[in-house]
């Protein structure tokens, strides 16, 4: 009599489930010129979030795409910020400029959904922000726009803590 093992999983190879969902926003080939020619590597921009107010961004470089994504995810997990949410939106409007990136974030009424460009939309979805109006001005560089958006959300968090105390 044969046993059917197709239904069983080996716990040795199971990955532990993380509370964070990750999204690879961009993968680029980058190269540098060395003595023998060009050395090609990959740069990955990863956003992680738990859809309950925690969000982070990481950029990693490696010789292989998978290694770059893994490195970026590890970096992101070390820089998690908590975003204050009220009625599934941000607490106050904020406008921030960092380098050439200029980002405007405004809270919206329930039912509005996220009205924003690609980078901000991904960040908001992973942070759990359901209603928001946003605009990216200046540069189209995804890394700079992501950094600026994360910085804006971090500033909102600091303002919220000052106003309501660290709860």
C-alpha positions in Angstrom: 0.0 0.0 0.0 1.4 3.4 -1.0 1.2 6.4 1.2 0.2 9.8 -0.3 2.6 12.5 0.7 1.4 15.1 -1.7 -0.7 16.8 0.9 2.0 17.1 3.5 4.5 20.0 3.7 8.0 19.8 5.2 8.2 22.3 8.0 12.0 22.5 7.5 11.5 24.5 4.3 8.6 26.7 5.4 9.3 30.3 5.6 7.9 32.1 8.7 5.1 34.4 7.7 6.1 38.0 8.1 3.5 40.6 9.3 4.9 42.9 6.5 3.9 42.8 2.8 6.7 43.8 0.5 6.5 45.5 -2.9 9.4 45.8 -5.3 9.0 49.3 -6.7 12.0 49.4 -9.0 14.9 47.3 -10.2 17.7 49.0 -12.1 20.9 47.7 -13.8 23.7 49.9 -12.6 27.3 49.6 -13.8 30.7 51.0 -12.9 33.8 51.0 -15.1 36.7 49.0 -13.8 40.0 48.0 -15.3 38.6 45.0 -17.3 35.4 46.8 -18.5 32.1 47.3 -16.8 30.9 45.7 -13.7 27.1 45.3 -13.8 25.0 45.1 -10.6 21.4 45.5 -9.7 19.7 48.1 -7.4 16.3 47.3 -5.9 13.9 49.7 -4.3 11.5 47.9 -1.9 8.6 49.2 0.2 7.3 47.2 3.1 4.2 47.8 5.2 1.7 46.0 7.3 -1.4 47.9 6.1 -2.0 49.0 9.7 0.2 52.1 9.8 3.7 50.7 9.7 5.8 51.5 6.6 9.4 51.4 5.5 11.6 51.8 2.4 14.9 50.1 1.6 17.4 50.3 -1.3 19.8 47.4 -1.9 22.5 46.6 -4.5 23.9 43.2 -5.4 25.2 41.1 -8.3 21.9 39.3 -8.6 18.3 40.7 -8.6 17.1 38.4 -5.8 20.0 39.3 -3.5 19.4 43.0 -4.1 15.7 42.6 -3.2 16.6 40.6 -0.1 19.1 43.2 1.0 16.7 46.1 0.4 14.0 44.3 2.4 16.4 43.7 5.3 17.4 47.4 5.2 13.7 48.4 5.2 12.9 46.3 8.2 15.5 48.3 10.2 13.8 51.7 9.4 10.1 51.1 10.1 8.0 54.2 10.9 4.5 54.3 12.3 2.0 56.6 10.5 -0.9 57.9 12.5 -4.2 57.1 10.8 -7.6 58.7 11.5 -10.6 57.4 9.5 -8.2 55.6 7.1 -6.4 58.8 6.1 -3.5 61.0 7.3 -4.0 63.4 10.2 -3.1 66.7 8.5 -2.1 68.1 5.1 1.6 68.3 4.5 3.9 69.7 1.8 7.6 68.7 1.7 10.5 69.4 -0.6 13.6 67.3 -0.4 16.2 68.0 -3.1 14.3 68.1 -6.5 11.4 66.0 -5.1 8.3 68.0 -4.0 5.4 66.0 -2.5 2.0 67.3 -1.4 -0.2 65.0 0.7 -3.8 65.9 1.8 -6.3 63.9 3.9 -9.5 63.0 2.1 -13.1 62.1 3.1 -14.0 58.4 3.4 -14.8 56.9 0.0 -12.4 59.1 -1.9 -9.7 56.4 -2.2 -6.0 57.1 -3.0 -5.7 59.7 -5.7 -1.9 59.7 -6.3 0.9 58.8 -8.6 2.6 55.4 -8.6 5.2 55.8 -5.8 2.8 57.5 -3.4 0.0 55.0 -4.2 2.2 52.0 -3.4 3.4 53.6 -0.1 -0.2 54.5 0.9 -1.6 51.1 0.1 1.1 49.3 2.2 0.7 51.8 5.1 -3.1 51.2 5.2 -4.0 54.7 4.0 -7.3 54.3 2.1 -8.3 58.0 1.4 -5.7 60.5 0.3 -5.1 63.1 -2.4 -1.5 63.6 -3.4 0.7 65.2 -6.0 4.4 64.7 -7.0 6.1 67.7 -8.4 9.7 68.2 -9.5 11.5 64.9 -10.2 10.2 61.6 -11.6 13.0 59.7 -9.7 11.2 56.9 -7.7 13.8 56.7 -5.0 13.7 60.4 -4.3 9.9 60.5 -4.4 9.7 57.5 -2.1 12.2 59.0 0.4 10.3 62.3 0.4 6.9 60.6 0.9 8.3 58.5 3.8 9.9 61.7 5.3 6.5 63.5 5.1 4.8 60.6 6.8 7.5 60.6 9.5 7.0 64.3 10.1 3.2 63.7 10.4 4.0 61.0 13.0 6.2 63.4 15.0 3.6 66.1 14.9 0.9 63.6 16.1 3.1 62.5 19.0 3.8 66.1 20.1 0.1 67.0 19.9 -1.4 63.8 21.5 1.6 62.5 23.5 3.3 59.2 22.9 0.5 56.6 23.4 
